[in-house]
Each structure stands twice: as C-alpha cells, then as structure tokens.
Amino acid sequence: MTEVQRPESPCLIVHDAEGMPEVRLRLFCFHYAGATAAIFRSWRNALPDWVQLIAVQLPGRDYRMSEPLLSDAEPVVAELAEAVPALLDRPFVFFGHSMGALIAFDLARILRERGLRQPCLFVASGRNAPQFRWRDAGVEALADDVFIATVRDYNGTPEALIDEPAMRDLWMPRLRADLTISATYRYEEQPPLGCPFLVLHGTDDGLVSDAGLRGWLSETSGPVRYVRYPGNHFFLHSDEQLVLADLSRELERLLAGSGDTAQAEQRGTEAGIRQPTDGVRALTY
C-alpha cells in the first residue's frame, strides 16, 4: 500500500493499492469523534485494488497536532470543500462514521451547492440522520471524572489510554472538541440529495434509534439500504472484515465491471430499497 499526505491538502491522506493501479473510484472516509485518519489505514488492502482510499484528517491530531482543534462543523467542512474538488474526476463514495457522517453530509451539500459532482453512494455509519439531535449532547462539558466514566461506557477507548494520565491529556481535549461538533451541529432544511444511501448500524448501539435511522430516508431521493451488524457503536472495528466485505461488494456493484464514470453514476440513481431491514445481517438490493 502507498500512503501519501498531500502537502497542499493536509486534511487528506491518499492510500493507493500496491503498484498504484488505475483508479476507478475514490472512497473518502471521515473518522468518528476522538479518532484520527489512522483508523482507516488497514482498510486499503481489504478493498478492490482499483479503489483509492482517501482518509480525512481533522486538525489537532497526528501530523496536524500543531493546529488548533475545531469544535464546530462549519470550518471543518469549509476546509474540505476547498481540498476535495481536485479529486472528483472519478466516481466517488463518502463513508462517515458517527461525527464523520455529519461532516460528510454537509460536504455533499456544499458540493451540490457549487454545482460539483455528487457521491455515487453515501454511507452513513453509526449515526442518526442529521435532523436528530445527538443523544449525549452536553457530555462534552462534563467534569473530567464524569466525562471519563461516560467515555468508558462507550466501549470505544482502550483502557490504556483512559488509565494513563499523559495519554488522557492527549486525547481528552480532542474528544471534547469533536463531541462539541456533534452536540452543537446545526441542521438546515434543504432539498434531499440525489445519491443512494447505505446506512450501517450496530445492534447494541445506544447512540442511534429506529426513528433516527429512518430519518435518513428523507435526506435523499435515491434508494436507501440498511445493514445491521452485531455490536455496539464501534462495530466497524469489531466487525471490520464483515463491514469491508459488504462495502467492497457495494463498490463493485456500483461499477459493475465498467470503468465508465457516467455509467457508474447512473447506477447511483437506480431504484432500490427505502425501508430499514429487520434482519441482523440483511443487506438488501
């Protein structure tokens, strides 16, 4: 795998398959609160080699540590709206988990507003639709001991990071800033997007609700498909192989063996399922 941080776009990390084969589709991945772009590093080798994975890196972490953390979605999306258009010469997919789904959603809206290409698929993972207020709004302002206890209950932060004071000093400000993005997110009524949606969620994820997941139906005029995985809010890690297998099949279905951009984007408007499935693993077409 070849990994390149674009100097002109510090918010994007490009992952190419070994040998750098021809790119036929780009997969933009938006990380969840408190995380970094590194959570997607292992994904590249599990995807078709014609997929170029582009991981989004927010300020205040890893090589962007010297930059101030952002606690509002607007400047995050504004930076991405300047960096992403140069990479829209191929069909592309947005994948956002939790907070990342909000960032990806607002970015898709801005691209549409500017008359630019839309995703041929939008994957909303572990997140209610944006018109639903985040369940734990307010947790970002809790005192340290209560905040740590709440984060521990999410079962997504390794105990070593929680127990080590030096590590807490590193990740707590970052997580508070990111959770503030979720807590203060401002939804605006706009016409629905036109691309198909794939909505992923865990069976034991208390941060989403049936109503919130159904809310994605009103955010697109295209088909909406639902996949439910065993696990909590961080099922994308516990069921990573399953998630990537399903995602790879979806990307292959989009292109259907054709490198033609127009054909791939046309498939994004085909009729499909617009109701949540009841099965634990059902992926419906």
PyMOL commands that set and color helices and strands:
alter all, ss='L'
color gray80, all
select helices_A, chain A and resi 37-46+62-64+73-87+99-113+139-141+144-154+159-163+165-183+210-219+235-238+240-255+261-267
alter helices_A, ss='H'
color red, helices_A
select strands_A, chain A and resi 2-5+12-16+25-30+51-56+92-97+121-125+197-202+224-229
alter strands_A, ss='S'
color yellow, strands_A
deselect
rebuild
show_as cartoon
